[in-house]
């Protein structure tokens, strides 16, 4: 049984009720899509103390959850970079967010759909 599960590119919005995605023994956190794509669902076991902190940056969708597991603070950072956003802009915003998250915890799990332009 997993403690934390994240799903990116959900492509859902507020017209879909939480009840449609609820899983027994898990808390559901969501950051719905912006027109055209994105969206994040995060499931955290209900015996884990966790709080949601959502940030909407200029170009990126970023979700941050602070969790306490085994007497340790853990930060979960989920990010979505729209494909049209250049790498430099996204990297700057993600770096700023990581600095903020590191003030909460020295253990950070960073995941997401980063759509890197490697060409």
N, C-alpha and C positions, 0 to 999 in steps of 0.2 A: 504494500500500500504506500503510495507516495504522499509526501507532506505538502508539496507545492507543485502545481501544474499551471503553466501559462500557455495560452493559445493566441497567436497573432493572426492578423488578416481575417478577423471574424466577419467583417463587412456587415455588421448589424448596427442598428441605431435604436433610439429610444422607443420605437414602435414595438420592439420585441421585449416582453416582460421578463424580469429576472426569473420568474417561476418556470419559464421555458428552459432555463439552463441550470437550474439548481440541482446539485448533487448532494445526496445524503452525507452527513458528517463533514461537509466542507462549507466554508464561507466563500461567497462569490464577490469578486470585485471586478468592475468593468470600466473600460474607457472606450466608448463607442467611436465608430468611424467618423471621419469627416467625409463630406461628399466625395465619392469616387474611390474610396479604399480605406485600408487600415482597420483599426479596431483591435482591442486586447481584452481577453478574459483571463483572470487569475483566480485559481482555486487554492485555498489554504485550509488545511485541516482545522476543524473547529476547536481543537485543543491547543492550538498555537495562538498566542497573543499577537495580533497584527493590526496595524492601522494603515489606512490608505492616504496617500498624499499625491494628488494629481497636479501636474504642471502642464500647461499648454504653452509651448514656446512659439516663436515666430514661425518656424517651419516644421518643427518636429512634434510628434505626439509622444509624450513621456509619462510613464506611470511609475510611481515609486511606492513601495510598501515597506514599512519597518516592522520586522518581526522579532520576537524573542523565542529562541529555541535553545533548550539545555543551558539556560543562564547566559546565553550569548545574544547580542544584538546582531541581526543580519538584515542587510538592505537588499531588496530585490528591485532592480531597475529594468523596466521593459521599455523599449523605444521603437518607434516606427519612423523611418525616413521615407517620405514620398519620393518616388523615382526622379521627379523633376527638380528636386533640391540638390544643389551642388555639394560635393563632399566637404569643402572648406567650411561652408555655413553650418552644415549639420555637425561636423566635428567640433566646431566652436561651441555650439549649444550643448552637445553631449558632454563636452569637457566641463562646462560650467555646472551642469547637473551632477556630474560625478564628484566635483568638488563639494557640492552641497550634501550629497549622499555620504561622502566620506566623513563629514562632520557628525553624522549620526552613528556610523559603524565603520570598523576597519575590515569587515567582511562584506563584500558586495558581490552579488550575482547579477551580471549584466547580460540581458538577452534581448532578442527582438528581430525585427525584419529591417535590416539596415540598408538594403538595396545599394550596395557599394558600386560605384562606377570605377571599375578597375582598368578601364581603357584609358 
